Amino acid sequence: TPPSRVPSPPQRVLLPQGYPESVSPDYLQYQCWDALQALCSTLTGALATRAVLQAVGVGDSAATVTGATLTWVLR
């Protein structure tokens, strides 16, 4: 029998035990798309949060707390 390869630390964290024998043949492709989707989702959430905060005046030195509150309530 060939010697079993010892997985590297990143492989132990990112891949399931017994990979590749323990998963279906399309597992790696699925994980790549899943990771891309998670990245896009995170970026979308960050951009949306930034837009909301900017819309209510966060970061604008001329904005007042009252103005930001009224803007938020009116939306």
Helices and strands as residue ranges (DSSP letters): H 9-14, H 27-55, H 65-74
